[in-house]
Amino acid sequence: RAHSKLDNESLQVTTTLLTQNPEFYTIWNFRRDILVHMHKEIEPDQVQTDCEIELRLTEQLLQGAPKSYWVWNHRRWTLQHMPNPSWERELKLLDYMLDLDARNFHGWDYRRYVVAEIKTRKPQQEFEYTLNKINQNFSNYSAWHYRSKLFPWIFIDPKSCNTAISQDLEIVRNAVFTEPADQSAWLYQRWLLGKVSTQMMQSNSVWQEELSFIEQLSEIEPDSKCK
């Protein structure tokens, strides 16, 4: 790498190597060095074209390696150096990728990054998206985790927060009745109970309801994660 030329010929060599092994992170680093060097001497329109090529390359590689950190990382780098990135296109790609594998945690992490760049995408829309994915598969830890990240951005005042907690606790109950041995919903339940306001604590009803639910589930499913 130290003695290699930062030109198009070297770029093509990296394409060949990465197609054979997308986990070759030193080659990704070298490829970015080449692109940065080449982009110093060209107009923004050509930089845009080059970045489009990079996006197509990563899309191709993600088909065979959807959980490759280095491929997702290079795609993020490309968008950060792209004069006119299309964030809506990225969101469509993520919809497709998470339909293929709803528990691809690299895809979920990248989705949070993309959504942060889309000014018109509301947290409530993403909140509903997580519920859709959870209903498809209750053991989708990434969807539960993302939901917990969105929660504080949507439900700010105590009243709406308490209502949302009660609603999500019901979602948790449905999940653990279906998959009692999976820890994803249980972890989210623990997080929700940690958000319970002082007012809700004083009423004591939420704790009584959850305790009653857990006791009932323990009788039905003695091997569940509720113990």
C-alpha positions as CSV (number, residue, x, y, z in Angstrom):
1,R,0.0,0.0,0.0
2,A,2.8,2.4,0.9
3,H,4.3,2.1,-2.6
4,S,1.1,1.8,-4.5
5,K,-0.1,4.4,-6.9
6,L,-3.3,6.3,-6.1
7,D,-4.9,5.9,-9.5
8,N,-7.7,4.3,-11.3
9,E,-5.7,1.1,-12.0
10,S,-5.1,0.6,-8.3
11,L,-8.8,1.3,-7.7
12,Q,-9.8,-1.5,-10.1
13,V,-7.5,-3.9,-8.3
14,T,-9.2,-3.1,-5.0
15,T,-12.5,-3.8,-6.6
16,T,-11.4,-7.2,-7.6
17,L,-10.0,-8.0,-4.2
18,L,-13.0,-6.7,-2.3
19,T,-15.4,-8.7,-4.5
20,Q,-13.4,-11.8,-3.5
21,N,-13.3,-10.8,0.2
22,P,-15.4,-7.9,1.5
23,E,-13.9,-8.3,5.0
24,F,-10.4,-7.1,3.7
25,Y,-10.5,-3.9,5.7
26,T,-7.0,-2.7,4.8
27,I,-8.1,-2.8,1.1
28,W,-11.2,-0.7,2.0
29,N,-8.8,1.9,3.7
30,F,-6.6,1.9,0.6
31,R,-9.6,2.3,-1.7
32,R,-10.7,5.4,0.3
33,D,-7.2,6.8,0.1
34,I,-7.3,6.5,-3.7
35,L,-10.7,8.1,-3.9
36,V,-9.7,11.0,-1.7
37,H,-6.6,11.6,-3.8
38,M,-8.5,11.3,-7.1
39,H,-11.3,13.6,-6.0
40,K,-8.9,16.5,-5.3
41,E,-8.5,17.0,-9.1
42,I,-12.0,16.6,-10.4
43,E,-15.3,18.5,-10.4
44,P,-18.2,17.8,-8.0
45,D,-20.2,16.2,-10.7
46,Q,-17.5,13.6,-11.3
47,V,-17.2,13.0,-7.5
48,Q,-20.9,12.4,-7.5
49,T,-20.6,9.9,-10.3
50,D,-17.7,8.1,-8.5
51,C,-19.7,7.9,-5.3
52,E,-22.6,6.4,-7.2
53,I,-20.2,3.7,-8.3
54,E,-19.2,3.1,-4.7
55,L,-22.8,2.8,-3.6
56,R,-23.5,0.2,-6.4
57,L,-20.4,-1.7,-5.3
58,T,-21.5,-1.9,-1.7
59,E,-25.0,-2.9,-2.7
60,Q,-23.6,-5.8,-4.7
61,L,-21.4,-6.9,-1.8
62,L,-24.2,-6.6,0.7
63,Q,-26.2,-9.2,-1.3
64,G,-23.6,-11.8,-0.3
65,A,-22.4,-10.2,3.0
66,P,-25.3,-8.4,4.5
67,K,-23.7,-8.3,8.0
68,S,-20.3,-7.1,6.9
69,Y,-19.3,-4.1,9.1
70,W,-16.7,-3.0,6.5
71,V,-19.2,-2.8,3.7
72,W,-21.7,-0.8,5.7
73,N,-18.9,1.4,6.9
74,H,-17.7,2.2,3.4
75,R,-21.2,3.0,2.3
76,R,-21.5,5.5,5.2
77,W,-18.2,7.0,4.3
78,T,-19.3,7.3,0.7
79,L,-22.4,9.2,1.6
80,Q,-20.4,11.6,3.9
81,H,-18.2,12.5,0.9
82,M,-21.0,12.6,-1.7
83,P,-22.0,16.1,-2.9
84,N,-25.7,15.1,-3.2
85,P,-26.6,12.0,-1.3
86,S,-30.1,10.5,-1.5
87,W,-31.2,9.6,2.0
88,E,-34.6,8.5,0.8
89,R,-32.9,5.9,-1.4
90,E,-30.9,4.7,1.6
91,L,-34.1,4.2,3.6
92,K,-35.6,2.2,0.8
93,L,-32.5,0.0,0.7
94,L,-32.8,-0.5,4.4
95,D,-36.4,-1.4,4.2
96,Y,-35.4,-4.1,1.7
97,M,-32.4,-5.4,3.7
98,L,-34.4,-5.6,6.9
99,D,-37.2,-7.4,5.1
100,L,-34.5,-10.0,4.1
101,D,-33.1,-10.2,7.7
102,A,-35.0,-8.2,10.3
103,R,-32.3,-8.9,12.9
104,N,-29.4,-7.6,11.0
105,F,-28.0,-5.3,13.7
106,H,-25.6,-3.6,11.2
107,G,-28.6,-2.7,9.2
108,W,-30.4,-1.3,12.2
109,D,-27.4,0.8,13.2
110,Y,-27.1,2.2,9.7
111,R,-30.9,2.9,9.7
112,R,-30.5,5.1,12.8
113,Y,-27.7,7.0,11.0
114,V,-29.8,7.5,7.8
115,V,-33.0,8.5,9.7
116,A,-31.0,11.2,11.5
117,E,-30.1,12.7,8.1
118,I,-33.7,12.7,6.9
119,K,-35.3,15.9,8.2
120,T,-38.8,14.9,7.1
121,R,-38.7,11.5,8.7
122,K,-40.5,11.7,12.1
123,P,-39.5,9.6,15.1
124,Q,-43.2,8.4,15.3
125,Q,-42.8,6.8,11.9
126,E,-39.8,4.9,13.0
127,F,-41.6,3.9,16.2
128,E,-44.4,2.4,14.2
129,Y,-41.8,0.7,12.0
130,T,-40.2,-1.0,15.0
131,L,-43.6,-2.3,16.1
132,N,-44.2,-3.8,12.7
133,K,-40.9,-5.6,12.9
134,I,-41.5,-6.7,16.5
135,N,-44.9,-8.2,15.5
136,Q,-43.2,-10.1,12.7
137,N,-40.7,-11.6,15.1
138,F,-40.9,-11.0,18.9
139,S,-37.3,-12.1,19.3
140,N,-36.0,-9.2,17.2
141,Y,-33.7,-7.6,19.8
142,S,-32.6,-4.8,17.5
143,A,-36.1,-3.6,16.9
144,W,-36.8,-3.6,20.7
145,H,-33.6,-1.7,21.3
146,Y,-34.3,0.9,18.6
147,R,-37.8,1.4,20.1
148,S,-36.2,2.2,23.4
149,K,-34.0,4.8,21.7
150,L,-37.0,6.5,20.0
151,F,-39.2,6.4,23.1
152,P,-37.7,9.5,24.9
153,W,-37.8,11.6,21.7
154,I,-41.6,11.0,21.2
155,F,-43.1,10.8,24.7
156,I,-41.8,13.8,26.6
157,D,-44.5,14.9,29.0
158,P,-45.3,12.5,31.9
159,K,-48.9,11.9,30.8
160,S,-48.1,10.7,27.3
161,C,-45.1,8.8,28.6
162,N,-47.2,6.9,31.1
163,T,-49.8,6.1,28.5
164,A,-47.1,4.8,26.1
165,I,-45.5,2.7,28.8
166,S,-48.8,1.0,29.6
167,Q,-49.4,0.4,25.9
168,D,-45.9,-1.0,25.4
169,L,-46.2,-3.2,28.5
170,E,-49.2,-4.8,26.8
171,I,-47.1,-5.4,23.7
172,V,-44.4,-7.1,25.9
173,R,-47.0,-9.4,27.5
174,N,-48.2,-10.5,24.0
175,A,-44.5,-11.1,23.0
176,V,-43.5,-13.1,26.1
177,F,-46.7,-15.3,26.0
178,T,-45.6,-16.2,22.4
179,E,-41.8,-16.5,23.1
180,P,-41.4,-16.8,26.9
181,A,-37.9,-18.2,26.7
182,D,-36.5,-15.3,24.6
183,Q,-34.9,-12.4,26.5
184,S,-35.6,-9.6,24.0
185,A,-39.0,-8.6,25.3
186,W,-38.0,-9.2,28.9
187,L,-35.1,-6.7,28.5
188,Y,-37.5,-4.1,27.0
189,Q,-39.9,-4.7,29.9
190,R,-37.2,-4.0,32.4
191,W,-36.3,-0.8,30.5
192,L,-39.9,0.3,30.5
193,L,-40.3,-0.3,34.2
194,G,-37.3,1.9,34.7
195,K,-39.1,4.7,32.9
196,V,-42.1,4.5,35.2
197,S,-42.8,7.9,36.6
198,T,-43.1,8.7,40.4
199,Q,-46.9,9.2,39.9
200,M,-47.3,5.7,38.4
201,M,-45.1,4.3,41.1
202,Q,-47.3,5.8,43.8
203,S,-50.5,4.3,42.2
204,N,-48.6,0.9,42.4
205,S,-51.0,-0.5,39.8
206,V,-48.4,-1.0,37.1
207,W,-46.2,-3.1,39.4
208,Q,-49.1,-5.1,40.6
209,E,-50.2,-5.8,37.0
210,E,-46.7,-6.9,36.0
211,L,-46.3,-9.1,39.1
212,S,-49.6,-10.7,38.5
213,F,-48.7,-11.3,34.9
214,I,-45.3,-12.8,35.7
215,E,-46.9,-15.1,38.3
216,Q,-49.5,-16.3,35.8
217,L,-46.8,-16.9,33.1
218,S,-44.6,-18.8,35.6
219,E,-47.4,-21.2,36.1
220,I,-48.0,-21.7,32.4
221,E,-44.3,-21.6,31.3
222,P,-42.0,-22.6,34.2
223,D,-39.0,-22.4,31.9
224,S,-39.6,-18.8,30.9
225,K,-37.2,-15.9,31.4
226,C,-39.4,-14.2,33.9
227,K,-37.8,-15.7,37.0
